[in-house]
């Protein structure tokens, strides 16, 4: 990767910023340094101390075409200038220095609590010359009108609104430090204030200029300058590793900058699509990165199929991928070709989830699994809605969920699932690896205790999909009732009863001891014994006891165990019933180890819900 590393005078850097010759790539986030950070930076410069290395990228290369934007505070008339370089690292420092030292305007900043401020920065001559003073104490920021007030703003205690006042107070305005005529005029005013003591004042000024001001005017910043031949992936990787903002850069922002160079506003386009996704509660957690991954899968899948259908060698065929480096290679044409198709496919995925009784993003087992699901639908089109295809896709989905196969590094699985599931649905290939690899062991039921587990959410949805009815309302758990009835998952044997009867926490909190019921039904249960609340349910529902038994049995529960408050019999029988439900969804038998074996259960660790990040250099990664 070609680069050079010159030391560039700060004055030249700020001049290039002011003229639009150095700009930011459009993916850079907004400037955000507060008043204290700026004062500290100015103090370091005044001492000649290093403030870090900057990094730029030469423009004009064929591989990298990021849209530029002016550094905050630069006159908008320079927005039409084609920059010579883009600033990859150093935005906070360059913006602070430009606004404070060169812009001629007060600095737009904040206090440590985030309150907006407009500030001028001065350096106190006396403090800056005192070797015992902390240099940061010599840097003074004042409001836009150059007046410092006290008593809740009613009393002016310092007034630097005129040149004479500044000189009298020995407060040098850093906004003119690179303006030689203005600095000379300030010196003349300072010396003439007390002409009788001019030799002493001249000596004091000379000392200040030599030991403080010259540190600004002679300061040079080391810059790593990446040449324009640098590939985009290398630029992005380098940016993430050296950028000091502390906020990870994502692929969406990088592509936004790339597409903007072709006058396409990716943010606006995504915003319009996201507004449609938000209307589907199950898609509300869908991220722009997920959408781009789906498009990458579709674009690379199409290229591979075209190669193979054209008689190309399989070994030479391009791969299907949605790894980070491949998403970054998406062209605007790729995006525009597939964006509408992918949007329709994700909306279809919301309908698919509703059929599986997954109505909210909070209950979605894996957000990541939506990516290959939508991609498969996009390739199959209406073919995905045929009876045979639907059965296969449902099996594939539940194998991924209950086999817990989407909780690690899953980009390779995305690509494999797309190819294999499409071929399988069309009768051109065997079961996908996600189906053949998935398994569910009985002891896992003991460790499915919270929504942090995908399989926990999966079993919850399967119960509703099994057409279980609310115990009092006698209505199925469907889209029509889920939100109105405030359906959620609750204990069958209440927690208070379990604690009173010394039930192990692993059994008490297991999915085996939970089911989907309405808010009002759960209130009727309270913390009482099932023996008691079964009587209450019959009275509240206004039906005979045997009707309540029938309704309760739709939850794969033997009502006699509730009426006898027999937790152990209940737990054993319902465990087997849930394993049968799981086996049916996966299209394969669960591994029926002893579900009550604590030793086996201990091997399974409840993990936090997976979240997609873009931390890896060459692929999306999941962190827990």
C-alpha positions as CSV (number, residue, x, y, z in Angstrom):
1,X,0.0,0.0,0.0
2,X,1.9,3.1,-1.2
3,X,2.1,6.1,1.2
4,X,4.4,8.8,2.4
5,X,4.6,10.6,5.7
6,X,5.6,14.2,5.5
7,X,5.5,16.8,8.4
8,X,3.2,19.6,7.2
9,X,3.2,23.0,8.7
10,X,0.0,23.6,10.7
11,X,-0.5,26.9,8.8
12,X,-0.5,25.1,5.5
13,X,-2.9,22.4,6.8
14,X,-5.4,25.0,8.0
15,X,-5.1,27.0,4.8
16,X,-5.9,23.8,2.8
17,X,-8.9,23.2,5.1
18,X,-10.2,26.7,4.6
19,X,-9.9,26.5,0.8
20,X,-11.6,23.1,0.6
21,X,-8.5,21.3,-0.6
22,X,-8.6,19.0,2.5
23,X,-12.1,17.7,3.2
24,X,-13.7,14.8,4.9
25,X,-15.1,11.6,3.3
26,X,-18.9,11.7,3.6
27,X,-19.0,8.7,5.9
28,X,-17.2,10.7,8.7
29,X,-19.6,11.5,11.6
30,X,-20.1,15.0,12.9
31,X,-17.5,16.9,14.8
32,X,-18.1,16.6,18.5
33,X,-15.3,17.8,20.7
34,X,-16.3,19.9,23.7
35,X,-14.8,23.0,25.2
36,X,-12.4,21.3,27.5
37,X,-10.9,19.1,24.7
38,X,-10.3,22.1,22.5
39,X,-8.6,24.0,25.3
40,X,-6.4,21.1,26.1
41,X,-5.4,20.7,22.4
42,X,-4.6,24.5,22.1
43,X,-2.5,24.2,25.3
44,X,-0.5,21.3,23.8
45,X,0.2,23.3,20.6
46,X,1.3,26.3,22.6
47,X,3.9,24.1,24.3
48,X,5.0,22.6,21.0
49,X,3.9,19.1,22.3
50,X,2.9,16.4,19.8
51,X,-0.8,16.0,19.3
52,X,-0.8,12.8,17.2
53,X,-0.5,11.8,13.6
54,X,-3.1,12.6,11.0
55,X,-4.0,10.5,8.0
56,X,-5.2,11.5,4.6
57,X,-6.1,9.9,1.3
58,X,-5.2,11.4,-2.1
59,X,-8.3,11.8,-4.3
60,X,-8.5,11.0,-8.0
61,X,-8.0,7.3,-7.8
62,X,-10.0,4.7,-9.7
63,X,-10.6,2.4,-6.8
64,X,-11.8,4.9,-4.2
65,X,-14.5,7.5,-5.0
66,X,-15.8,8.7,-1.7
67,X,-18.0,11.8,-1.7
68,X,-16.4,14.6,0.1
69,X,-17.8,17.1,2.6
70,X,-16.3,20.3,4.1
71,X,-14.8,20.3,7.6
72,X,-17.3,21.9,10.0
73,X,-17.0,25.7,9.9
74,X,-15.6,26.0,6.5
75,X,-17.3,28.5,4.2
76,X,-20.0,26.6,2.2
77,X,-18.9,28.5,-1.0
78,X,-16.0,26.0,-1.1
79,X,-18.3,23.0,-1.2
80,X,-17.9,22.8,-5.0
81,X,-14.1,22.5,-4.7
82,X,-12.7,19.1,-5.6
83,X,-10.4,18.3,-2.7
84,X,-6.9,17.1,-3.1
85,X,-7.1,14.9,0.0
86,X,-9.6,13.4,2.3
87,X,-9.0,13.4,6.0
88,X,-9.3,9.9,7.4
89,X,-7.9,10.4,10.9
90,X,-7.7,13.8,12.6
91,X,-11.2,15.3,12.1
92,X,-11.6,16.4,15.8
93,X,-8.1,18.0,15.9
94,X,-8.3,19.6,12.5
95,X,-11.8,21.0,13.0
96,X,-10.9,22.3,16.5
97,X,-7.8,24.0,15.2
98,X,-9.4,25.4,12.1
99,X,-12.3,26.9,14.0
100,X,-10.3,28.3,16.9
101,X,-7.3,29.6,14.9
102,X,-8.3,30.4,11.4
103,X,-12.0,30.6,10.7
104,X,-12.6,34.1,12.1
105,X,-15.8,32.9,13.7
106,X,-16.5,31.6,17.2
107,X,-16.1,27.9,17.7
108,X,-19.2,25.8,17.7
109,X,-18.8,23.4,20.6
110,X,-20.4,22.2,23.8
111,X,-19.8,22.1,27.5
112,X,-19.1,18.7,29.1
113,X,-22.8,18.1,29.6
114,X,-23.5,18.7,25.9
115,X,-24.9,22.2,26.1
116,X,-24.2,24.1,22.9
117,X,-21.7,26.9,23.1
118,X,-20.1,29.5,20.8
119,X,-16.6,30.3,22.1
120,X,-13.5,32.4,21.3
121,X,-10.2,31.2,22.7
122,X,-7.6,33.4,24.3
123,X,-4.2,32.7,25.9
124,X,-3.3,34.7,29.0
125,X,0.2,36.1,28.5
126,X,1.1,36.2,32.2
127,X,0.1,32.6,32.9
128,X,1.7,31.3,29.7
129,X,5.0,32.8,30.8
130,X,4.8,31.5,34.4
131,X,6.7,28.2,34.5
132,X,4.7,27.1,37.6
133,X,1.4,27.5,35.9
134,X,-0.5,24.7,34.2
135,X,-0.6,25.7,30.5
136,X,-4.2,24.6,30.2
137,X,-5.1,27.3,32.8
138,X,-3.7,29.9,30.4
139,X,-6.2,28.9,27.7
140,X,-9.4,30.8,28.3
141,X,-12.6,30.4,26.3
142,X,-15.1,33.3,26.4
143,X,-18.6,33.7,25.0
144,X,-19.4,34.9,21.5
145,X,-19.7,38.6,22.7
146,X,-16.2,38.3,24.3
147,X,-17.6,39.0,27.8
148,X,-17.4,36.8,30.8
149,X,-20.4,37.1,33.2
150,X,-21.3,36.2,36.7
151,X,-24.3,36.3,38.9
152,X,-26.4,34.3,36.4
153,X,-25.3,36.4,33.5
154,X,-26.3,39.7,35.0
155,X,-22.8,41.0,35.9
156,X,-19.9,41.4,33.4
157,X,-16.7,40.5,35.2
158,X,-14.3,40.4,32.1
159,X,-14.7,42.3,28.9
160,X,-12.5,41.5,25.9
161,X,-14.8,43.0,23.3
162,X,-12.2,45.6,22.1
163,X,-8.6,45.3,21.2
164,X,-7.7,47.8,24.0
165,X,-9.4,45.7,26.5
166,X,-7.6,42.5,25.3
167,X,-4.3,44.2,25.5
168,X,-5.0,45.7,29.0
169,X,-5.9,42.3,30.3
170,X,-2.9,40.7,28.4
171,X,-5.3,38.2,26.7
172,X,-4.1,37.3,23.3
173,X,-6.8,36.2,20.9
174,X,-5.7,32.9,19.3
175,X,-8.1,33.5,16.3
176,X,-5.4,35.8,14.9
177,X,-2.3,33.8,15.6
178,X,-1.7,33.0,11.9
179,X,-2.7,36.5,10.7
180,X,0.6,38.3,10.7
181,X,-0.8,41.9,10.1
182,X,-3.4,41.4,12.8
183,X,-0.8,40.1,15.3
184,X,1.5,43.0,14.5
185,X,-1.3,45.5,15.1
186,X,-2.2,43.8,18.4
187,X,1.4,44.1,19.4
188,X,1.5,47.8,18.6
189,X,-1.6,48.4,20.6
190,X,-0.2,46.4,23.5
191,X,3.1,48.4,23.5
192,X,1.5,51.8,23.1
193,X,-0.8,51.3,26.2
194,X,2.1,52.2,28.4
195,X,4.7,54.0,26.3
196,X,6.7,55.0,29.4
197,X,7.4,51.3,30.1
198,X,7.8,50.3,26.5
199,X,11.2,48.5,26.9
200,X,9.8,46.2,29.6
201,X,6.6,45.6,27.7
202,X,8.6,44.9,24.5
203,X,10.8,42.4,26.3
204,X,7.6,40.7,27.7
205,X,6.0,40.6,24.3
206,X,9.2,39.2,22.7
207,X,9.4,36.4,25.3
208,X,5.7,35.6,24.7
209,X,6.2,35.5,21.0
210,X,9.3,33.4,21.1
211,X,8.2,30.9,23.7
212,X,4.5,30.7,23.0
213,X,3.3,32.2,19.7
214,X,6.1,30.7,17.6
215,X,5.0,27.2,18.8
216,X,1.8,27.8,16.9
217,X,3.3,29.4,13.8
218,X,6.2,26.9,13.4
219,X,4.1,23.8,14.4
220,X,4.2,20.9,12.0
221,X,1.8,17.9,12.0
222,X,3.0,14.5,10.9
223,X,0.7,13.2,8.2
224,X,0.4,9.7,6.8
225,X,-0.7,10.3,3.2
226,X,-2.2,7.3,1.5
227,X,-1.8,7.5,-2.3
228,X,-4.8,7.5,-4.6
229,X,-4.0,3.9,-5.8
230,X,-4.9,2.5,-2.3
231,X,-7.8,0.0,-2.7
232,X,-11.1,0.8,-1.0
233,X,-10.9,-2.2,1.4
234,X,-7.5,-1.1,2.6
235,X,-8.7,2.4,3.2
236,X,-11.6,1.2,5.2
237,X,-9.5,-1.2,7.2
238,X,-6.9,1.4,8.0
239,X,-9.5,4.0,8.9
240,X,-11.1,1.7,11.5
241,X,-7.8,0.8,13.0
242,X,-6.4,4.3,13.4
243,X,-9.5,6.4,13.8
244,X,-9.6,7.7,17.4
245,X,-13.3,8.7,17.6
246,X,-14.1,5.5,19.5
247,X,-17.2,4.8,17.3
248,X,-16.9,1.8,14.9
249,X,-17.4,2.7,11.2
250,X,-19.9,0.6,9.4
251,X,-20.3,-0.5,5.9
252,X,-23.4,1.4,5.3
253,X,-21.6,4.7,5.9
254,X,-18.8,3.7,3.6
255,X,-21.2,2.8,0.8
256,X,-23.1,6.0,1.4
257,X,-20.0,8.0,0.7
258,X,-19.1,5.8,-2.3
259,X,-22.6,6.1,-3.9
260,X,-22.8,9.8,-3.2
261,X,-20.0,10.4,-5.7
262,X,-22.5,9.2,-8.3
263,X,-25.2,11.6,-6.9
264,X,-27.1,8.8,-5.1
265,X,-28.2,9.4,-1.5
266,X,-28.1,6.0,0.1
267,X,-29.2,7.3,3.4
268,X,-32.4,8.7,2.0
269,X,-33.1,5.6,0.0
270,X,-32.6,3.4,3.1
271,X,-34.7,5.7,5.2
272,X,-37.7,5.3,2.9
273,X,-37.3,1.5,2.9
274,X,-36.8,1.4,6.7
275,X,-40.1,3.2,7.2
276,X,-41.8,0.3,5.5
277,X,-40.0,-2.2,7.6
278,X,-40.9,-0.4,10.8
279,X,-44.5,-0.9,10.1
280,X,-43.9,-4.7,10.5
281,X,-43.2,-5.1,14.2
282,X,-41.1,-8.2,13.6
283,X,-38.7,-6.2,11.4
284,X,-38.2,-3.2,13.6
285,X,-34.7,-4.4,14.6
286,X,-33.6,-4.8,11.0
287,X,-30.5,-2.8,10.3
288,X,-29.1,-1.2,7.2
289,X,-26.2,-3.7,7.4
290,X,-28.6,-6.6,7.2
291,X,-30.1,-5.1,4.0
292,X,-26.8,-4.6,2.4
293,X,-25.8,-8.2,3.2
294,X,-28.9,-9.5,1.5
295,X,-28.1,-7.4,-1.6
296,X,-24.5,-8.7,-1.6
297,X,-25.7,-12.3,-1.4
298,X,-28.1,-11.6,-4.4
299,X,-25.5,-9.8,-6.5
300,X,-22.8,-12.4,-6.0
301,X,-25.3,-15.3,-6.4
302,X,-26.4,-13.8,-9.8
303,X,-22.8,-13.5,-10.9
304,X,-22.0,-17.0,-10.0
305,X,-25.1,-18.4,-11.7
306,X,-24.4,-16.4,-14.9
307,X,-20.9,-17.8,-14.9
308,X,-22.1,-21.4,-14.5
309,X,-25.0,-21.1,-17.0
310,X,-22.5,-19.6,-19.5
311,X,-20.5,-22.8,-19.3
312,X,-17.8,-21.5,-17.1
313,X,-15.6,-23.7,-14.9
314,X,-17.0,-24.3,-11.5
315,X,-13.6,-23.9,-9.9
316,X,-13.4,-20.4,-11.5
317,X,-16.9,-19.3,-10.6
318,X,-17.1,-16.3,-8.4
319,X,-18.3,-17.1,-4.9
320,X,-21.5,-16.1,-3.1
321,X,-20.7,-13.9,-0.2
322,X,-21.8,-11.1,2.1
323,X,-18.5,-10.7,3.9
324,X,-17.5,-7.2,4.7
325,X,-15.1,-6.9,1.8
326,X,-17.7,-8.1,-0.7
327,X,-20.4,-5.7,0.6
328,X,-17.8,-2.9,0.1
329,X,-17.4,-4.0,-3.5
330,X,-21.1,-3.5,-4.3
331,X,-21.6,-1.0,-7.1
332,X,-24.5,1.4,-7.4
333,X,-25.9,-0.7,-10.2
334,X,-25.8,-3.8,-7.9
335,X,-27.7,-1.9,-5.3
336,X,-30.3,-0.4,-7.6
337,X,-30.8,-3.8,-9.3
338,X,-31.6,-5.6,-6.1
339,X,-32.9,-3.1,-3.6
340,X,-36.5,-3.2,-4.5
341,X,-36.4,-7.0,-4.8
342,X,-34.7,-7.3,-1.4
343,X,-37.3,-4.9,0.2
344,X,-40.2,-7.0,-1.0
345,X,-38.4,-10.1,0.2
346,X,-37.9,-8.7,3.7
347,X,-41.6,-7.7,3.9
348,X,-42.5,-11.2,2.8
349,X,-40.2,-12.5,5.6
350,X,-42.4,-10.6,8.1
351,X,-45.4,-12.6,6.8
352,X,-43.4,-15.8,7.1
353,X,-42.6,-15.0,10.7
354,X,-46.3,-14.2,11.5
355,X,-47.2,-17.6,10.2
356,X,-44.7,-19.0,12.7
357,X,-46.3,-16.9,15.4
358,X,-43.4,-14.5,15.7
359,X,-45.0,-11.1,15.7
360,X,-42.5,-8.8,17.5
361,X,-38.8,-8.2,17.1
362,X,-38.4,-8.9,20.8
363,X,-39.5,-12.5,20.1
364,X,-37.4,-12.9,17.0
365,X,-34.9,-15.8,17.6
366,X,-32.2,-14.5,15.3
367,X,-32.4,-11.2,13.4
368,X,-29.4,-12.4,11.4
369,X,-31.4,-15.4,9.9
370,X,-33.7,-12.9,8.2
371,X,-30.8,-12.1,5.7
372,X,-30.6,-15.6,4.1
373,X,-34.4,-16.0,4.4
374,X,-35.0,-12.8,2.5
375,X,-32.3,-13.7,-0.1
376,X,-33.9,-17.1,-0.7
377,X,-37.3,-15.5,-1.2
378,X,-35.8,-13.0,-3.6
379,X,-34.3,-15.7,-5.8
380,X,-37.3,-18.0,-5.7
381,X,-39.9,-15.3,-6.0
382,X,-43.5,-16.6,-6.0
383,X,-42.1,-20.1,-6.1
384,X,-41.4,-19.8,-2.4
385,X,-45.1,-19.7,-1.7
386,X,-45.9,-23.1,-3.1
387,X,-46.9,-25.8,-0.5
388,X,-43.8,-27.9,-1.0
389,X,-41.4,-24.9,-0.8
390,X,-43.2,-23.5,2.3
391,X,-42.7,-26.8,4.1
392,X,-39.0,-26.9,3.3
393,X,-38.4,-23.3,4.2
394,X,-40.2,-23.8,7.5
395,X,-38.0,-26.8,8.3
396,X,-34.9,-24.9,7.3
397,X,-35.9,-22.0,9.5
398,X,-36.6,-24.0,12.6
399,X,-33.4,-26.1,12.2
400,X,-31.5,-22.8,12.3
401,X,-33.4,-21.6,15.3
402,X,-33.6,-24.7,17.5
403,X,-30.2,-26.0,16.4
404,X,-28.9,-22.5,17.4
405,X,-26.8,-22.2,14.3
406,X,-26.9,-18.5,13.8
407,X,-25.2,-17.4,16.9
408,X,-21.5,-17.3,15.7
409,X,-19.7,-16.1,12.7
410,X,-22.4,-16.8,10.2
411,X,-21.6,-15.1,6.9
412,X,-20.4,-18.3,5.4
413,X,-23.6,-20.0,6.5
414,X,-25.6,-17.2,4.8
415,X,-24.0,-17.9,1.5
416,X,-24.2,-21.6,1.8
417,X,-27.9,-21.5,2.9
418,X,-28.8,-19.3,-0.1
419,X,-27.3,-21.7,-2.6
420,X,-28.3,-24.9,-0.9
421,X,-31.9,-23.9,0.1
422,X,-32.7,-22.7,-3.4
423,X,-31.4,-25.9,-5.0
424,X,-33.3,-28.0,-2.3
425,X,-36.6,-26.2,-2.8
426,X,-36.3,-26.7,-6.6
427,X,-35.4,-30.3,-6.2
428,X,-31.9,-29.9,-7.5
429,X,-30.0,-30.6,-4.4
430,X,-29.9,-32.3,-1.0
431,X,-31.0,-30.8,2.3
432,X,-29.0,-27.7,3.2
433,X,-26.2,-28.0,5.8
434,X,-28.3,-26.0,8.3
435,X,-30.9,-28.8,8.2
436,X,-28.5,-31.7,8.3
437,X,-26.3,-30.2,11.0
438,X,-29.0,-29.1,13.4
439,X,-29.8,-31.1,16.5
440,X,-31.6,-30.5,19.7
441,X,-30.6,-32.3,22.9
442,X,-33.2,-32.8,25.6
443,X,-31.1,-31.3,28.5
444,X,-31.1,-28.0,26.6
445,X,-34.7,-27.5,27.8
446,X,-33.4,-26.9,31.4
447,X,-31.2,-24.0,30.3
448,X,-33.8,-22.3,28.1
449,X,-34.8,-19.8,30.7
450,X,-34.9,-16.3,29.2
451,X,-35.3,-14.5,25.9
452,X,-31.6,-14.3,25.7
453,X,-31.7,-17.7,24.0
454,X,-32.9,-18.1,20.4
455,X,-34.2,-21.6,21.1
456,X,-36.3,-20.2,24.1
457,X,-38.0,-17.8,21.8
458,X,-38.4,-20.6,19.2
459,X,-40.2,-22.9,21.6
460,X,-42.4,-20.0,22.7
461,X,-43.4,-19.4,19.1
462,X,-43.9,-23.1,18.4
463,X,-46.4,-23.4,21.3
464,X,-48.5,-20.6,19.8
465,X,-48.1,-22.1,16.3
466,X,-49.5,-25.4,17.8
467,X,-52.8,-23.5,18.2
468,X,-52.8,-23.2,21.9
469,X,-55.7,-21.1,23.3
470,X,-55.8,-18.5,26.1
471,X,-57.1,-20.2,29.2
472,X,-59.8,-17.6,30.0
473,X,-60.6,-16.0,26.6
474,X,-60.5,-19.3,24.7
475,X,-58.9,-17.6,21.7
476,X,-55.9,-18.8,19.6
477,X,-52.6,-16.9,19.7
478,X,-52.8,-15.2,16.3
479,X,-52.0,-11.8,14.9
480,X,-55.6,-10.8,15.7
481,X,-55.3,-11.5,19.4
482,X,-51.6,-11.3,20.2
483,X,-51.4,-7.5,20.8
484,X,-54.9,-6.9,21.9
485,X,-54.7,-9.6,24.6
486,X,-51.1,-8.7,25.6
487,X,-49.9,-12.2,25.1
488,X,-46.6,-13.1,26.7
489,X,-44.8,-16.1,28.2
490,X,-45.5,-16.8,31.8
491,X,-45.0,-19.5,34.5
492,X,-47.4,-22.4,34.6
493,X,-46.4,-23.3,38.2
494,X,-46.0,-19.8,39.6
495,X,-42.6,-18.7,40.9
496,X,-43.9,-18.1,44.4
497,X,-45.4,-21.6,44.5
498,X,-42.2,-23.1,43.2
499,X,-40.1,-21.3,45.8
500,X,-42.5,-22.3,48.6
501,X,-42.3,-26.0,47.4
502,X,-38.5,-26.0,47.0
503,X,-38.5,-26.5,43.2
504,X,-35.1,-26.2,41.7
505,X,-34.6,-22.8,40.0
506,X,-33.4,-24.6,36.8
507,X,-36.8,-26.3,36.6
508,X,-38.8,-23.4,37.8
509,X,-37.4,-21.0,35.1
510,X,-37.2,-23.5,32.3
511,X,-39.3,-23.1,29.2
512,X,-40.9,-26.4,30.3
513,X,-42.6,-24.4,33.1
514,X,-43.8,-21.6,30.9
515,X,-46.4,-21.0,28.3
516,X,-48.1,-18.2,26.3
517,X,-51.2,-16.6,27.9
518,X,-52.8,-13.2,28.1
519,X,-51.9,-10.5,30.6
520,X,-55.4,-10.8,32.3
521,X,-55.1,-14.6,32.5
522,X,-51.8,-14.3,34.2
523,X,-53.2,-11.9,36.7
524,X,-55.9,-14.4,37.5
525,X,-53.2,-17.0,38.2
526,X,-51.2,-14.8,40.5
527,X,-48.7,-16.8,42.6
528,X,-51.2,-19.4,43.7
529,X,-51.1,-23.2,43.4
530,X,-52.3,-24.6,40.1
531,X,-54.8,-26.6,42.2
532,X,-56.4,-23.3,43.3
533,X,-56.1,-21.3,40.1
534,X,-57.7,-24.0,37.9
535,X,-60.9,-23.5,39.9
536,X,-60.6,-19.7,39.5
537,X,-60.1,-20.0,35.7
538,X,-63.3,-22.0,35.3
539,X,-65.3,-19.5,37.3
540,X,-63.7,-16.5,35.5
541,X,-64.3,-18.1,32.1
542,X,-67.8,-19.2,33.0
543,X,-67.3,-22.8,31.7
544,X,-67.2,-26.2,33.3
545,X,-64.0,-27.7,34.7
546,X,-63.6,-30.1,31.8
547,X,-63.7,-27.2,29.3
548,X,-60.8,-25.5,31.1
549,X,-59.0,-28.9,31.0
550,X,-59.5,-29.0,27.3
551,X,-58.2,-25.5,26.8
552,X,-55.2,-26.0,29.0
553,X,-54.3,-29.2,27.1
554,X,-53.8,-27.2,23.9
555,X,-50.6,-26.0,25.6
556,X,-49.3,-29.6,25.7
557,X,-50.1,-29.7,29.4
558,X,-51.9,-32.6,31.2
559,X,-54.4,-30.6,33.3
560,X,-54.6,-33.4,35.9
561,X,-51.0,-32.5,37.0
562,X,-52.1,-28.9,37.6
563,X,-55.2,-30.0,39.6
564,X,-53.0,-32.2,41.7
565,X,-50.2,-29.6,41.9
566,X,-47.8,-32.4,40.8
567,X,-44.9,-30.5,39.5
568,X,-42.6,-33.5,38.8
569,X,-45.2,-35.4,36.8
570,X,-46.0,-32.2,34.9
571,X,-42.4,-31.4,34.2
572,X,-41.6,-34.9,32.9
573,X,-44.6,-35.3,30.7
574,X,-44.5,-31.7,29.3
575,X,-40.7,-32.1,28.5
576,X,-41.5,-35.0,26.3
577,X,-44.4,-33.1,24.7
578,X,-42.1,-30.1,23.9
579,X,-39.4,-32.4,22.5
580,X,-42.0,-33.9,20.2
581,X,-43.0,-30.4,19.1
582,X,-39.4,-29.5,18.5
583,X,-38.8,-32.7,16.6
584,X,-41.8,-32.0,14.3
585,X,-40.6,-28.5,13.5
586,X,-37.1,-29.6,12.7
587,X,-38.2,-32.7,10.8
588,X,-35.9,-34.9,12.9
589,X,-35.9,-36.5,16.3
590,X,-34.5,-34.6,19.3
591,X,-31.7,-36.3,21.1
592,X,-33.6,-37.6,24.2
593,X,-31.1,-37.6,26.9
594,X,-32.4,-37.4,30.5
595,X,-34.0,-33.9,30.6
596,X,-33.7,-33.8,34.4
597,X,-29.9,-34.5,34.4
598,X,-28.4,-31.4,36.0
599,X,-24.9,-32.6,34.9
600,X,-25.8,-32.6,31.3
601,X,-27.7,-29.3,31.6
602,X,-24.7,-27.6,33.1
603,X,-22.9,-28.1,29.8
604,X,-25.2,-25.7,28.2
605,X,-24.5,-22.0,29.0
606,X,-27.2,-19.4,28.6
607,X,-25.7,-16.8,26.3
608,X,-26.7,-13.2,25.7
609,X,-28.7,-12.6,22.5
610,X,-26.4,-12.2,19.4
611,X,-25.9,-8.8,18.0
612,X,-24.4,-8.0,14.6
613,X,-21.4,-5.7,14.5
614,X,-18.8,-4.8,11.9
615,X,-15.7,-5.3,13.9
616,X,-13.9,-7.8,11.7
617,X,-11.6,-6.7,8.9
618,X,-13.0,-9.0,6.3
619,X,-16.3,-10.3,7.6
620,X,-19.2,-9.4,9.7
621,X,-18.8,-10.7,13.3
622,X,-21.1,-11.5,16.1
623,X,-20.4,-10.5,19.7
624,X,-22.2,-11.6,22.7
